[in-house]
Amino acid sequence: MRDVAVVGFAQAPAVRRTHGTTNGVEMLVPVLQEVLAGTGLSKGDIGFWCSGSSDYIAGRSFSFVAAVDAIGAVPPINESHVESDGAWALYEAWVKIQTGEVDTALVYGFGKSSAGKLRRTLTMQLDPYTVGPLWPDSISVAGLQARAGLDRGCWTAREMARVAARSRADARDNPMAQLKGEFDVDALLDEPYLADPLRKHDCAPITDGAAAVVLAAAGRAQEVCERPAWITGIAHRVDSANLGGRDLTTSPSTVAAARDAGLDTVDVAELHAPFTHQELLLRRELGLNGTTRINPSGGALCGNPMFAAGLIRIGEAARQVTEGHADRALAHATSGPALQQNLVCVMEGRD
């Protein structure tokens, strides 16, 4: 296996709405420029490009092809795409480097969630025969999971509110976050329900955004980054799409991905949890104790650009390593309803 590291990361500000087309070009151009400038690489230095997005969110077929305009026509590129969060595009790029065909890769993810009715659009990922025709939106599905955990004693409403309060407080230092500030837990619990038992603070905001990550193999990585975030393990697994066919208060796919990624003690963890109860669930399933700092960026609860938020978790975790704030970091990404698909990436710094 080749040693591969994250050597660059950039993201667009997480905002409620952006102007421009739904193919992400307007968001991607400055992000790609920033990540290349930060590594000192040119477009010609990138051996492989891979993107993550969704035609359903963009409202057009092959929207990722139009997004390639952000890269430019010259020089010609070696490019691929996944219809999923950019974290899965990073996995493909990591595999591409493992083959020995390339030494560098640039991964990007983007989503203009404001283009339509996001929570209804996400219903399209549900079982088309038994669940889809009922048209439950994404918050209603998450509410089923939250209620199951509350009734079973896996978490409490106060613990959920504490997650929201801590996340927004941590996001004060993140200029890219959409929501930030100090919040009183008791005040949050007095708010009305959005979809019982979820209140507004329990749910990630609808967010437009994009992100890019540069990967490089050993030798090349040290040339462009003083302290690369070396990927020591990465894996992804999937649970049943049938909501009634699995225990929503557990996440076997997260456990399996963490095991296969070789998860051990980490200093910091960036968890892709669009709902407060999902952070509590992931912390338990991953065995994270009080010594691990959770989501210092504020996490998805403070800005959740669809199809970029998981990639951002990898970038933010890698930033903790490259800037010397952590020696070992965990990044987690999810896709699908109620934590159906999960990816775990473990990184470390080597002095």
C-alpha positions, 0 to 999 in steps of 0.5 A: 500500500502506498502512503497517501496524505491530505496536503490541501483543503479549501471550502466556500462559505456555508450560506443559506443561498447562493446566486448563479447556476446549480452546477456549482461553477460559481462556488467552485472556481474560487475554491479550486484556486485557493486549494491549488495556491495553498499547495503551490500546485498547478492544474497540470500537476494534478494527476486525477480529478474526482467530484461528488455531487447530485443531479437531483439537487442540481435539477439537471442531468449530468450536472457534474459535467458542467461543473468541470468548467470550473477546472478549465479546458486546458490542460486536458484532465483525467476526471471521474465523479460519484453521485454521492458526498465528496468524501466518497470521491476522495475514497475513489481518488485514494484508490486511484493513487494506490494503483500507482497510476497517479501521485496526486489527486484533487477531490471536490464536492458541491451542492446548491441545496437552495435550488429546490425543496431539499427536504422533499428532494431527499425523499427520492433516496428512500425505498420507491415501493414502500416508503417513497410514496408516503413522501416523508421528508428528511427531518421526519425520517430523522425524527423517527430515529431520534424518537426511537433513541429517546424511548430506548434511553439512548439519549435525552432531549437535554443531551441533544440540546447540549450538542447544538449549543456546543457546536455553535459555540465552537463555530465562533472561530470558523469563518466558514460556518453558517450558524454560530454563537452562544446558546442557552440549553434551557432556552433551546428546550423551550423552543417548539418542535419542528418535527417531534421530537426534533426542534430547529436547533436539532437540525442542520440548516439548508446550506449551499457550499463546496469544498476541495481536498488535495491528496498526494502520495509519499514523496510528493506530499512532503514537497507541497505540505510541511506536515501532511495528514497521512491517511492510515486507514479509510473504509466505508460500509452501508446498512439496509435502506429499509428503515424497518429492517434495521435498528435505527438506534445503532449504526453497524456500518459505522462500526464496521468502517471504523474497524476496517479503517483501524480506528484507535485513540484520536485527539479530534474527531469531525463527525458528519452528524446533520442532527444532534442525536446522530452525533450522540449515536456516532460517538457511542458507536465509535467508542469516542471518550471524553479525551477526544474533541468533537467537531471543533469546526462546529460540524454539520449542525453549523453548515451542511452543504449537501454532497460537500459536508462529508468531504469538509469533515475530512478537510477539517480533521486534516487541518487539525493535523497539518496545523499541529493541533492534533497528532491523530484525527478521525473524519466521518461522512454519512449519506442516505437516510438515518445514517445509512451509509458511513465512511471513516477516515483516520489520519495522523501527523508524522514529525 
